[in-house]
Amino acid sequence: DDLGSPVAGASVLLLLEHESGSSWSFSGTTGSDGTATFSVLNAPSGCYTTTVTDVTAAALTWDPDDPANVSGEFCK
């Protein structure tokens, strides 16, 4: 949340894109620690971009314009 506390039970939509052009869409729910985990079986090596496309949580509003909340990159 805006105070830095974890939010349990939030619905998270995520887009994972590989440098090859492949992509995967995920939906999940955060646990008591405020995290949602997504996985791709047999994921190819290379670099990926993750983009959170929506978050819904009771009595809270997600800010999609805050870059820290929206995307990241990593290489495997």
PATOR-798194 format. One record per residue: residue number from 1; residue in one letter; chain; x, y, z of N, C-alpha, C in turn. Coordinates in steps of 0.1 Angstrom, whole numbers, plus 5000, padded with zeros to 4 digits. Each point is the difference from the previous one (the first is absolute). Layout:
// PATOR-798194
<r k="NUM" r="a" c="A" n_c1="X" n_c2="Y" n_c3="Z" ca_c1="X" ca_c2="Y" ca_c3="Z" c_c1="X" c_c2="Y" c_c3="Z"/>
...
END
This chain:
// PATOR-798194
<r k="1" r="d" c="A" n_c1="5008" n_c2="4988" n_c3="5000" ca_c1="4992" ca_c2="5012" ca_c3="5000" c_c1="5009" c_c2="5012" c_c3="5000"/>
<r k="2" r="d" c="A" n_c1="4994" n_c2="5012" n_c3="5001" ca_c1="5008" ca_c2="5012" ca_c3="4999" c_c1="5008" c_c2="5003" c_c3="5012"/>
<r k="3" r="l" c="A" n_c1="4998" n_c2="4992" n_c3="5011" ca_c1="5008" ca_c2="5001" ca_c3="5012" c_c1="5011" c_c2="4989" c_c3="5000"/>
<r k="4" r="g" c="A" n_c1="5001" n_c2="4992" n_c3="4990" ca_c1="5011" ca_c2="4990" ca_c3="4999" c_c1="4996" c_c2="4987" c_c3="5006"/>
<r k="5" r="s" c="A" n_c1="4987" n_c2="4998" n_c3="5004" ca_c1="4996" ca_c2="4987" ca_c3="5006" c_c1="4995" c_c2="4991" c_c3="4989"/>
<r k="6" r="p" c="A" n_c1="5003" n_c2="4987" n_c3="5002" ca_c1="4995" ca_c2="4990" ca_c3="4990" c_c1="4985" c_c2="5000" c_c3="4999"/>
<r k="7" r="v" c="A" n_c1="4995" n_c2="4997" n_c3="4988" ca_c1="4985" ca_c2="4999" ca_c3="4998" c_c1="4997" c_c2="4986" c_c3="4996"/>
<r k="8" r="a" c="A" n_c1="4993" n_c2="4992" n_c3="5009" ca_c1="4996" ca_c2="4987" ca_c3="4997" c_c1="4987" c_c2="5000" c_c3="4993"/>
<r k="9" r="g" c="A" n_c1="4998" n_c2="4990" n_c3="4991" ca_c1="4988" ca_c2="4999" ca_c3="4992" c_c1="4998" c_c2="5009" c_c3="4989"/>
<r k="10" r="a" c="A" n_c1="5010" n_c2="5007" n_c3="4995" ca_c1="4999" ca_c2="5008" ca_c3="4989" c_c1="5001" c_c2="4992" c_c3="4987"/>
<r k="11" r="s" c="A" n_c1="4992" n_c2="5003" n_c3="4990" ca_c1="5001" ca_c2="4994" ca_c3="4987" c_c1="5010" c_c2="5007" c_c3="4991"/>
<r k="12" r="v" c="A" n_c1="5009" n_c2="4993" n_c3="4994" ca_c1="5011" ca_c2="5005" ca_c3="4992" c_c1="5000" c_c2="4995" c_c3="4986"/>
<r k="13" r="l" c="A" n_c1="5000" n_c2="5008" n_c3="4990" ca_c1="5001" ca_c2="4996" ca_c3="4986" c_c1="5014" c_c2="5004" c_c3="4996"/>
<r k="14" r="l" c="A" n_c1="5007" n_c2="4991" n_c3="4993" ca_c1="5014" ca_c2="5002" ca_c3="4996" c_c1="5002" c_c2="4995" c_c3="4986"/>
<r k="15" r="l" c="A" n_c1="5008" n_c2="5008" n_c3="4992" ca_c1="5004" ca_c2="4996" ca_c3="4987" c_c1="5016" c_c2="4998" c_c3="5001"/>
<r k="16" r="l" c="A" n_c1="5004" n_c2="4988" n_c3="4995" ca_c1="5014" ca_c2="4997" ca_c3="4999" c_c1="5004" c_c2="4999" c_c3="4986"/>
<r k="17" r="e" c="A" n_c1="5010" n_c2="5008" n_c3="4995" ca_c1="5004" ca_c2="5000" ca_c3="4986" c_c1="5015" c_c2="4996" c_c3="4999"/>
<r k="18" r="h" c="A" n_c1="5003" n_c2="4990" n_c3="4991" ca_c1="5013" ca_c2="4996" ca_c3="4997" c_c1="5006" c_c2="5008" c_c3="4989"/>
<r k="19" r="e" c="A" n_c1="5013" n_c2="5001" n_c3="4999" ca_c1="5006" ca_c2="5008" ca_c3="4989" c_c1="4998" c_c2="4994" c_c3="4986"/>
<r k="20" r="s" c="A" n_c1="4996" n_c2="4987" n_c3="5000" ca_c1="4996" ca_c2="4994" ca_c3="4987" c_c1="4987" c_c2="5004" c_c3="4994"/>
<r k="21" r="g" c="A" n_c1="4992" n_c2="5007" n_c3="5009" ca_c1="4986" ca_c2="5004" ca_c3="4996" c_c1="4990" c_c2="4991" c_c3="5006"/>
<r k="22" r="s" c="A" n_c1="5003" n_c2="4989" n_c3="5006" ca_c1="4991" ca_c2="4991" ca_c3="5008" c_c1="4995" c_c2="5008" c_c3="5012"/>
<r k="23" r="s" c="A" n_c1="4987" n_c2="4998" n_c3="5004" ca_c1="4995" ca_c2="5006" ca_c3="5012" c_c1="4990" c_c2="4991" c_c3="5007"/>
<r k="24" r="w" c="A" n_c1="4998" n_c2="5002" n_c3="5012" ca_c1="4991" ca_c2="4993" ca_c3="5009" c_c1="4992" c_c2="5009" c_c3="5008"/>
<r k="25" r="s" c="A" n_c1="4987" n_c2="4998" n_c3="5002" ca_c1="4992" ca_c2="5008" ca_c3="5009" c_c1="4997" c_c2="4991" c_c3="5013"/>
<r k="26" r="f" c="A" n_c1="5000" n_c2="5006" n_c3="5011" ca_c1="4998" ca_c2="4993" ca_c3="5013" c_c1="4990" c_c2="5008" c_c3="5008"/>
<r k="27" r="s" c="A" n_c1="4992" n_c2="4993" n_c3="5008" ca_c1="4992" ca_c2="5006" ca_c3="5011" c_c1="5002" c_c2="4992" c_c3="5012"/>
<r k="28" r="g" c="A" n_c1="5001" n_c2="5007" n_c3="5012" ca_c1="5002" ca_c2="4993" ca_c3="5012" c_c1="4995" c_c2="5009" c_c3="5012"/>
<r k="29" r="t" c="A" n_c1="5001" n_c2="4995" n_c3="5011" ca_c1="4996" ca_c2="5006" ca_c3="5013" c_c1="5011" c_c2="5001" c_c3="5009"/>
<r k="30" r="t" c="A" n_c1="5002" n_c2="5011" n_c3="5007" ca_c1="5011" ca_c2="5002" ca_c3="5009" c_c1="4997" c_c2="4992" c_c3="5013"/>
<r k="31" r="g" c="A" n_c1="5011" n_c2="4995" n_c3="5006" ca_c1="4999" ca_c2="4993" ca_c3="5013" c_c1="5001" c_c2="5009" c_c3="5011"/>
<r k="32" r="s" c="A" n_c1="5001" n_c2="4995" n_c3="5012" ca_c1="5001" ca_c2="5009" ca_c3="5012" c_c1="5012" c_c2="5009" c_c3="5000"/>
<r k="33" r="d" c="A" n_c1="5010" n_c2="4996" n_c3="4993" ca_c1="5012" ca_c2="5009" ca_c3="4999" c_c1="4999" c_c2="5010" c_c3="4989"/>
<r k="34" r="g" c="A" n_c1="4989" n_c2="5001" n_c3="4993" ca_c1="4998" ca_c2="5010" ca_c3="4990" c_c1="5006" c_c2="4997" c_c3="4986"/>
<r k="35" r="t" c="A" n_c1="5005" n_c2="4987" n_c3="4998" ca_c1="5006" ca_c2="4997" ca_c3="4987" c_c1="4991" c_c2="4989" c_c3="4993"/>
<r k="36" r="a" c="A" n_c1="5001" n_c2="5001" n_c3="4987" ca_c1="4994" ca_c2="4990" ca_c3="4991" c_c1="5012" c_c2="4994" c_c3="4992"/>
<r k="37" r="t" c="A" n_c1="4999" n_c2="4987" n_c3="4998" ca_c1="5011" ca_c2="4993" ca_c3="4993" c_c1="4995" c_c2="4994" c_c3="4987"/>
<r k="38" r="f" c="A" n_c1="5007" n_c2="5002" n_c3="4989" ca_c1="4997" ca_c2="4995" ca_c3="4987" c_c1="5012" c_c2="4992" c_c3="4995"/>
<r k="39" r="s" c="A" n_c1="4997" n_c2="4990" n_c3="4992" ca_c1="5011" ca_c2="4992" ca_c3="4995" c_c1="4997" c_c2="4995" c_c3="4986"/>
<r k="40" r="v" c="A" n_c1="5011" n_c2="4998" n_c3="4992" ca_c1="4999" ca_c2="4995" ca_c3="4986" c_c1="5008" c_c2="4988" c_c3="5000"/>
<r k="41" r="l" c="A" n_c1="4994" n_c2="4989" n_c3="4996" ca_c1="5008" ca_c2="4987" ca_c3="4999" c_c1="5008" c_c2="5000" c_c3="4988"/>
<r k="42" r="n" c="A" n_c1="5013" n_c2="4996" n_c3="5001" ca_c1="5009" ca_c2="4999" ca_c3="4988" c_c1="5002" c_c2="5014" c_c3="4994"/>
<r k="43" r="a" c="A" n_c1="5001" n_c2="5010" n_c3="5008" ca_c1="5002" ca_c2="5013" ca_c3="4994" c_c1="5013" c_c2="5001" c_c3="4993"/>
<r k="44" r="p" c="A" n_c1="5000" n_c2="5006" n_c3="4988" ca_c1="5013" ca_c2="5002" ca_c3="4993" c_c1="5009" c_c2="5010" c_c3="5006"/>
<r k="45" r="s" c="A" n_c1="5013" n_c2="4998" n_c3="4998" ca_c1="5010" ca_c2="5009" ca_c3="5005" c_c1="4998" c_c2="5013" c_c3="4993"/>
<r k="46" r="g" c="A" n_c1="5005" n_c2="5011" n_c3="5006" ca_c1="4999" ca_c2="5013" ca_c3="4993" c_c1="4995" c_c2="5010" c_c3="5010"/>
<r k="47" r="c" c="A" n_c1="4996" n_c2="5012" n_c3="4995" ca_c1="4996" ca_c2="5011" ca_c3="5008" c_c1="4984" c_c2="5001" c_c3="4999"/>
<r k="48" r="y" c="A" n_c1="4994" n_c2="5004" n_c3="5011" ca_c1="4986" ca_c2="5001" ca_c3="5002" c_c1="4996" c_c2="5014" c_c3="5005"/>
<r k="49" r="t" c="A" n_c1="4988" n_c2="5004" n_c3="4997" ca_c1="4994" ca_c2="5012" ca_c3="5005" c_c1="4987" c_c2="4996" c_c3="5007"/>
<r k="50" r="t" c="A" n_c1="4998" n_c2="5004" n_c3="5012" ca_c1="4988" ca_c2="4998" ca_c3="5007" c_c1="4992" c_c2="5013" c_c3="5001"/>
<r k="51" r="t" c="A" n_c1="4987" n_c2="4999" n_c3="4998" ca_c1="4991" ca_c2="5012" ca_c3="5001" c_c1="4988" c_c2="4996" c_c3="5007"/>
<r k="52" r="v" c="A" n_c1="4998" n_c2="5007" n_c3="5012" ca_c1="4987" ca_c2="4998" ca_c3="5007" c_c1="4990" c_c2="5008" c_c3="4993"/>
<r k="53" r="t" c="A" n_c1="4989" n_c2="4994" n_c3="4995" ca_c1="4990" ca_c2="5007" ca_c3="4993" c_c1="4988" c_c2="5004" c_c3="5008"/>
<r k="54" r="d" c="A" n_c1="4998" n_c2="4994" n_c3="5012" ca_c1="4989" ca_c2="5004" ca_c3="5008" c_c1="5002" c_c2="4993" c_c3="5014"/>
<r k="55" r="v" c="A" n_c1="4996" n_c2="5007" n_c3="5010" ca_c1="4999" ca_c2="4995" ca_c3="5014" c_c1="4987" c_c2="5005" c_c3="5006"/>
<r k="56" r="t" c="A" n_c1="4993" n_c2="4991" n_c3="5006" ca_c1="4987" ca_c2="5003" ca_c3="5007" c_c1="5001" c_c2="4995" c_c3="5014"/>
<r k="57" r="a" c="A" n_c1="4997" n_c2="5009" n_c3="5009" ca_c1="4999" ca_c2="4996" ca_c3="5015" c_c1="4990" c_c2="5008" c_c3="5006"/>
<r k="58" r="a" c="A" n_c1="4992" n_c2="4993" n_c3="5010" ca_c1="4989" ca_c2="5007" ca_c3="5007" c_c1="5005" c_c2="5013" c_c3="5007"/>
<r k="59" r="a" c="A" n_c1="4993" n_c2="5010" n_c3="4997" ca_c1="5001" ca_c2="5013" ca_c3="5007" c_c1="5014" c_c2="5007" c_c3="4996"/>
<r k="60" r="l" c="A" n_c1="5006" n_c2="4995" n_c3="4990" ca_c1="5013" ca_c2="5007" ca_c3="4995" c_c1="4999" c_c2="5002" c_c3="4986"/>
<r k="61" r="t" c="A" n_c1="5008" n_c2="5010" n_c3="4995" ca_c1="5001" ca_c2="5004" ca_c3="4986" c_c1="5014" c_c2="4998" c_c3="4995"/>
<r k="62" r="w" c="A" n_c1="5002" n_c2="4993" n_c3="4990" ca_c1="5014" ca_c2="4998" ca_c3="4994" c_c1="5003" c_c2="5012" c_c3="4991"/>
<r k="63" r="d" c="A" n_c1="5013" n_c2="5004" n_c3="5001" ca_c1="5005" ca_c2="5011" ca_c3="4991" c_c1="5008" c_c2="4995" c_c3="4989"/>
<r k="64" r="p" c="A" n_c1="4994" n_c2="4998" n_c3="4988" ca_c1="5007" ca_c2="4995" ca_c3="4989" c_c1="5010" c_c2="5010" c_c3="4994"/>
<r k="65" r="d" c="A" n_c1="5000" n_c2="5012" n_c3="5004" ca_c1="5009" ca_c2="5010" ca_c3="4995" c_c1="5013" c_c2="5001" c_c3="5008"/>
<r k="66" r="d" c="A" n_c1="5001" n_c2="4992" n_c3="5011" ca_c1="5013" ca_c2="5000" ca_c3="5008" c_c1="5009" c_c2="4989" c_c3="4994"/>
<r k="67" r="p" c="A" n_c1="5011" n_c2="5004" n_c3="4993" ca_c1="5008" ca_c2="4990" ca_c3="4993" c_c1="5005" c_c2="4989" c_c3="5010"/>
<r k="68" r="a" c="A" n_c1="5002" n_c2="5003" n_c3="5012" ca_c1="5005" ca_c2="4989" ca_c3="5010" c_c1="4990" c_c2="4989" c_c3="5001"/>
<r k="69" r="n" c="A" n_c1="4987" n_c2="5003" n_c3="4998" ca_c1="4989" ca_c2="4991" ca_c3="5002" c_c1="4998" c_c2="4992" c_c3="4987"/>
<r k="70" r="v" c="A" n_c1="5005" n_c2="5003" n_c3="4989" ca_c1="4996" ca_c2="4995" ca_c3="4987" c_c1="5009" c_c2="4990" c_c3="4993"/>
<r k="71" r="s" c="A" n_c1="5013" n_c2="5003" n_c3="4999" ca_c1="5008" ca_c2="4991" ca_c3="4991" c_c1="5014" c_c2="4997" c_c3="5006"/>
<r k="72" r="g" c="A" n_c1="5006" n_c2="4990" n_c3="4994" ca_c1="5014" ca_c2="4997" ca_c3="5003" c_c1="5006" c_c2="4991" c_c3="4990"/>
<r k="73" r="e" c="A" n_c1="5013" n_c2="4999" n_c3="5000" ca_c1="5007" ca_c2="4992" ca_c3="4990" c_c1="5010" c_c2="4990" c_c3="5007"/>
<r k="74" r="f" c="A" n_c1="5002" n_c2="4989" n_c3="4994" ca_c1="5009" ca_c2="4990" ca_c3="5005" c_c1="5005" c_c2="4991" c_c3="4989"/>
<r k="75" r="c" c="A" n_c1="5012" n_c2="4995" n_c3="5002" ca_c1="5005" ca_c2="4990" ca_c3="4990" c_c1="5003" c_c2="4987" c_c3="5007"/>
<r k="76" r="k" c="A" n_c1="4997" n_c2="4989" n_c3="4993" ca_c1="5001" ca_c2="4986" ca_c3="5006" c_c1="5011" c_c2="4993" c_c3="4992"/>
END
